[in-house]
Amino acid sequence: MDLALESVVKAGHAILEIYGEKYETSIKQDNSPITEADLKSNEIIKSILSETDHQILSEEDKDDQSRLSQETLWIVDPLDGTSDFIDKTGEFTVMIALVKNKEPILGVIGWPTEQTIFAAQKGGGAFRYSENGWRKISVTEMSDLTQCRVVGSRHHLSDKEKMFIEKLGIKKFTSIGSSLKVGKISSGEAEAYITTTNKMKEWDSAASYCIISEAGGKMTDMLGNDITYNNKIVNHQNGILVTNGLVHNKILEKFKKLE
């Protein structure tokens, strides 16, 4: 946990330095953008986490799949929300998870522009650092679906997702970047996040998985299956549903009827 926290703080500082300057942006093979900040953050995180013996699966490194034989590994997104970084919304994060036997047992998310950190360890609860102090966080007890506050992607919200959210009778919907959607639900500031895309990958959710679970919420795919990590295919094939737990099955049931 100390190494993960050190990593997000130092990487966050480096990202903010680049954020205020002119920087190079290029496009990766999957058409997603990458900046100097992604690469610098990756470098810093890897140098700190290499103090452990665990392999690192990072969005910005080639995956040779040798990790598949490992019981424990780090899963890292050095800059989650690169589009938000480029658009200067401030809604981008650094994500680090430690996964053991396919389950995240530690998750840390740093939000550099707000000097905020979300952190959790399996069995130890979830915490948020902001305004110079740590406090324990937990999900809400809202069970009325129509009263739920739903958060969704700013850049990738599909027509199918918009239609489904309307069908649920949701009135309160907010677009927000990166893993901050799960941070909001874990902190009791929203109740659900729905995405049906198969483009999300393990590094987009591993840290969040631990944090939402320890905050009393739930993360599955849109078919209700548990999400596992350190798989050969890193894409989440059936989307992701994150909730406070109380409205989880209601949303899954309604989604099944849609299919």
C-alpha positions in Angstrom: 0.0 0.0 0.0 2.8 2.4 0.8 4.4 1.8 -2.6 1.1 2.2 -4.4 0.4 5.5 -2.6 3.9 6.8 -3.2 3.4 5.9 -6.9 0.2 7.8 -7.4 1.5 10.9 -5.6 4.7 11.1 -7.5 3.1 10.2 -10.8 0.4 12.7 -10.2 2.9 15.5 -9.6 4.7 14.7 -12.9 1.4 14.6 -14.8 0.4 18.1 -13.4 3.7 19.5 -14.5 3.1 18.4 -18.1 -0.6 19.4 -17.9 0.3 23.1 -17.6 2.8 23.0 -20.6 2.7 22.2 -24.3 3.1 18.5 -24.8 3.2 16.0 -27.6 0.1 13.8 -28.3 0.0 10.8 -30.6 -2.5 8.1 -31.5 -2.0 4.4 -30.5 -2.9 1.4 -32.6 -6.3 1.2 -31.0 -7.0 4.8 -32.0 -6.8 6.0 -28.4 -4.6 9.1 -27.6 -1.4 9.0 -25.7 0.7 11.9 -24.3 4.0 12.5 -22.6 2.2 12.5 -19.3 1.0 8.8 -19.8 4.6 7.7 -20.5 6.2 9.8 -17.7 3.7 8.5 -15.2 4.3 4.9 -16.4 8.0 5.3 -15.9 7.7 6.7 -12.4 5.2 4.0 -11.3 7.3 1.1 -12.7 10.4 2.4 -11.0 8.7 2.5 -7.6 6.7 -0.8 -7.9 9.8 -2.6 -9.1 10.9 -2.7 -5.5 8.5 -5.7 -5.2 9.0 -9.0 -7.1 5.6 -8.7 -8.8 5.2 -8.3 -12.5 3.4 -5.2 -13.8 0.6 -5.2 -16.4 0.4 -1.6 -17.6 -1.7 0.0 -20.3 1.4 1.6 -21.7 3.6 -1.5 -22.0 3.6 -4.4 -24.4 1.9 -7.5 -22.7 4.0 -10.6 -23.4 1.5 -12.6 -21.3 4.3 -14.1 -19.1 2.1 -12.6 -16.3 -0.4 -15.4 -16.8 1.7 -17.8 -14.8 1.9 -15.4 -11.9 -0.4 -15.6 -8.9 0.1 -12.0 -7.9 0.7 -8.9 -10.1 0.3 -5.2 -10.3 -2.3 -3.8 -12.8 -1.6 -0.1 -13.7 -3.3 2.6 -15.7 -0.7 5.5 -15.5 -3.2 8.0 -16.8 -6.9 7.0 -16.9 -8.8 9.6 -18.9 -6.2 10.8 -21.4 -9.0 12.5 -23.4 -10.0 14.5 -20.3 -6.3 15.4 -19.8 -6.1 16.7 -23.3 -9.5 18.5 -23.0 -8.4 20.0 -19.7 -11.5 18.9 -17.7 -9.3 17.9 -14.8 -11.1 14.6 -14.6 -8.2 12.2 -15.0 -6.7 9.7 -12.6 -3.7 7.4 -11.8 -4.8 3.8 -11.1 -2.9 1.0 -9.3 -4.2 -2.4 -8.2 -2.6 -5.5 -6.8 -4.3 -8.6 -8.0 -3.9 -12.0 -6.3 -5.6 -15.2 -7.7 -7.5 -13.1 -10.3 -9.0 -10.8 -7.6 -7.9 -7.2 -6.7 -6.7 -7.1 -3.1 -5.5 -3.5 -3.1 -6.6 -0.5 -5.1 -5.4 3.1 -5.2 -6.7 5.9 -7.4 -5.1 9.3 -7.4 -6.9 12.4 -8.7 -4.1 14.8 -9.2 -6.0 18.1 -10.0 -8.0 17.8 -6.7 -5.2 16.3 -4.6 -7.6 13.5 -3.8 -6.8 9.7 -3.3 -9.2 6.8 -3.1 -7.7 3.7 -1.5 -8.7 0.2 -0.2 -7.2 -3.1 0.8 -9.2 -6.3 0.9 -10.9 -6.6 4.3 -9.8 -3.2 5.5 -12.5 -0.8 4.2 -12.3 2.0 1.7 -10.9 5.5 2.4 -10.6 8.8 0.7 -7.9 11.4 1.2 -9.0 15.0 0.5 -8.6 18.4 2.2 -5.5 17.1 3.9 -7.1 14.2 5.7 -8.2 10.6 5.3 -11.8 9.5 6.0 -13.6 6.2 5.6 -16.1 6.1 2.8 -19.1 3.9 2.0 -21.9 3.7 -0.5 -25.4 5.0 0.0 -28.5 3.0 1.1 -30.6 4.2 -1.7 -32.8 1.4 -3.1 -35.3 3.3 -5.2 -34.0 3.1 -8.8 -35.8 6.2 -10.0 -34.2 8.3 -7.3 -30.7 7.0 -8.1 -27.9 9.3 -9.3 -26.3 7.6 -12.3 -22.9 8.6 -13.6 -21.6 7.8 -17.1 -18.8 8.4 -19.6 -18.3 11.9 -21.0 -16.5 10.6 -24.1 -17.9 7.1 -24.7 -21.6 7.1 -23.8 -23.4 5.1 -26.5 -27.0 5.5 -27.8 -27.8 2.0 -26.3 -26.6 3.2 -22.9 -28.6 6.5 -23.1 -31.7 4.5 -24.1 -31.3 2.0 -21.2 -30.7 4.7 -18.6 -34.0 6.4 -19.8 -35.8 3.1 -19.6 -34.7 2.7 -16.0 -36.6 6.0 -15.2 -33.4 7.7 -14.1 -33.7 11.5 -13.8 -30.3 12.3 -12.3 -27.5 11.6 -14.8 -24.1 13.2 -14.8 -21.2 12.7 -17.2 -17.8 12.4 -15.6 -14.4 11.3 -16.8 -12.2 8.4 -15.9 -12.4 6.2 -12.8 -14.0 9.1 -10.9 -17.3 7.6 -11.6 -16.5 4.7 -9.3 -15.0 7.1 -6.8 -18.3 9.0 -6.6 -20.3 5.8 -6.0 -17.8 4.6 -3.3 -18.0 8.0 -1.6 -21.8 8.0 -1.5 -22.1 10.8 -4.2 -23.9 8.5 -6.8 -25.5 5.1 -6.9 -24.7 3.5 -10.3 -22.5 3.5 -13.3 -23.5 1.5 -16.4 -21.4 0.8 -19.5 -22.1 -1.8 -22.1 -18.9 -1.4 -24.1 -16.4 -4.2 -24.6 -13.6 -1.6 -24.9 -12.8 -1.3 -21.2 -9.8 -3.3 -20.1 -8.5 -4.7 -16.8 -6.4 -1.6 -16.0 -9.5 0.6 -16.4 -11.3 -1.2 -13.5 -8.9 -3.2 -11.2 -8.3 -0.5 -8.6 -11.9 0.5 -8.7 -13.1 -3.1 -8.1 -11.3 -3.2 -4.8 -12.4 0.3 -3.7 -16.1 -0.2 -4.5 -16.1 -3.7 -2.9 -14.6 -2.3 0.3 -17.0 0.6 0.3 -19.9 -1.8 0.4 -20.9 -1.7 -3.3 -20.7 -4.1 -6.1 -19.0 -4.5 -9.5 -20.0 -7.1 -12.1 -20.4 -7.3 -15.8 -23.8 -6.4 -17.4 -24.8 -10.1 -17.3 -24.2 -10.3 -13.5 -20.9 -12.3 -13.7 -18.1 -11.4 -11.3 -15.1 -9.7 -13.0 -11.8 -11.5 -12.8 -8.3 -10.2 -13.6 -5.0 -11.4 -15.1 -6.9 -13.1 -18.0 -5.4 -13.8 -21.4 -7.9 -11.3 -23.0 -7.8 -8.1 -21.0 -11.0 -6.6 -22.4 -14.2 -6.8 -20.3 -16.4 -8.5 -22.9 -19.8 -7.7 -21.4 -19.6 -4.2 -20.1 -19.5 -3.2 -16.5 -22.1 -2.4 -13.8 -21.0 -0.6 -10.6 -23.6 0.2 -8.0 -24.2 0.7 -4.2 -25.2 -3.0 -4.2 -28.9 -2.3 -3.4 -30.0 -1.5 -6.9 -27.6 -3.9 -8.6 -30.0 -6.8 -9.3 -32.8 -4.4 -10.3 -30.6 -3.0 -13.1 -29.4 -6.4 -14.2 -33.0 -7.7 -14.4 -34.1 -4.8 -16.6 -31.0 -5.2 -18.8 -31.8 -8.9 -19.4 -35.2 -7.8 -20.7 -33.5 -5.4 -23.1 -31.3 -8.0 -24.6 
